Amino acid sequence: MQPVPDPMLAPLPHTLPEAQRAARMPAGFAAAGTTAGIKVSGRPDFALVVATGGPVPAAAVFTPNRFAAAPVRLSRANLQATGGSPATCGYATAVVATSGSANAATGEAGDADQAAIGRALADALGTDPAQVLHLSTGIIGIRLPVDKVVATIRRVVPDGLEASDSAFGRAAVSLRTTDTTTKAASVAVRLPGAAGGTVAVTVSGIAKGVGMIHPRMATMLSVVLTDATASPATLRTLLRGAAATTWDQLSVDGDTSTNDTVFALASGAAGARSADDDPETRAILGAAITAVARDLARQQARDGEGATALITCQVTGAADDADARAVARAVISSSLVKAAVHGKDANWGRIAGAAGNALVAEATVLEAAGLGPEEAASRAGQAAAVDPARMRIAIAGHLAYDGAGGGPVGIDKAAARVAMDAEEVLVRVDLGLGHGTGEAFGCPLTEAYVRENSEYTT
């Protein structure tokens, strides 16, 4: 009889829809990506996404950083103006993104610059400035060259807009700063049709972000589009739920940016039944959004500044999912773990130490992931339940620690080193306390990261 394979040595199975790493344009949108002259390098630095039929439901997650940039503050205000409170969902006609200047810590002048861009785009589209959402990325403390951005808007709208996959792909390229790859993910699903039967629906996202990334909402810039039908409030719930298990489980360097933002827009152009009042539609659409978010988060971790691999930590056997996510997040956020993976050192002690320090996420994240307000408030920031006598740790398919079996296992470090020389290094932790599961994504800490960030503005 063949021995039963140890599930600790393999990745957890996933039930989400399969994501393709491509920018697929959902019906009801057009896009553009071009060069405005913000970057000294001359690389593309201006992106635009437009809802071709007028304002559509929109939702967002934003950075909680108290130094939040002008585009974050203006987008919050615009969503509140179009959707009321909370200021994270409403209606939008366009998303404008600039790369090269974060427009953060630029004072009243920076606020005025961002507003001027919004007015120029609204005038060109024949819409209200409150229906324009804003993204900016780049160096903090540098003002945007408004004249160049406005000139680009006038050049692009309307003739430069295309309802095509390639146009959405060019928008993804224009989001990049220190990214070495363009990040896109798409999922195709079938939803119940408003007129009966089923209809094809696309959920597609683009993103940037390889540094200044840490779990606390969004953790980068992304635009997710779908031709499904959902109200702003429903879209917000689905987006926040997706972020809680994907982007809130992503860390490159432990720093949450001033500009972190994710927008989701739903055109309704596919003719699907509304996700507001149909549980089946809601579940399928939510899974598709989560699949896109997860794949983008994995791409961002793999392309972390100086990264040589993707680190995935998957946790099972936790008291509940919140504890599992906390432990996974602590492991991939640990500088010691990140350095060990860079050195291909199967140092399970660093993983155990990180797990023992794990704290449950903040209340807003817990609520987004499904906990009630009271339970979320009581659990937030609490230590995750960990028992060294029950924990098991495996690194790259090699069992390294078995608490119930006496502790350290005689791991073949040479074989583990070979296994860790891979595009993805899987760390598996089983806590032996329950049925909770969770995962998180990170990358090694390398000399290249230090070099890049020691010279970022020079």
Buried (B, 14 or more C-beta within 10 A) or exposed (E): EEEEEEEBBEEBEEEBBEBBBEBBBBBBBBBBBBBBBBBEEEBBBBBBBBBBEBBBBBBBBBBEBEEBBBBBBBBBEBBBBBBEEEBBBBBBBBBBBBBBBBBBBBEEEBBBBBBBBBBBBBBBBEBBBBBBBBBBBBEBEBBBBBEBBBBBBEBBBEEBBBBBBEBBBBBBBBBBBBBEBBBBBBBBBEBBBBEEEEBBBBBBBBBBBBBBBBBBBBBBBBBBBBBBBBBBBBBBBBBBBBBBBBBBBBBBBBBBBBBBBBBBBBBBBBBBBBBBEBEEBBEBBBBBBBBBBBBBBBBBBBBBBBBBBBBBBBBBBBBBBBBBBBBBBBBBBBEBBBBBBBEBBBBBEBBBBBBBBBBBBBBBBBBBBEBEEEBBBBBBEEEBBBEEEBBBBBBBBBBBBBBEEEEBBEBEBEEBBEBBEBEBBBBBBBBBBBEBBBBBBBBBBBEBBEEBBEEBEE
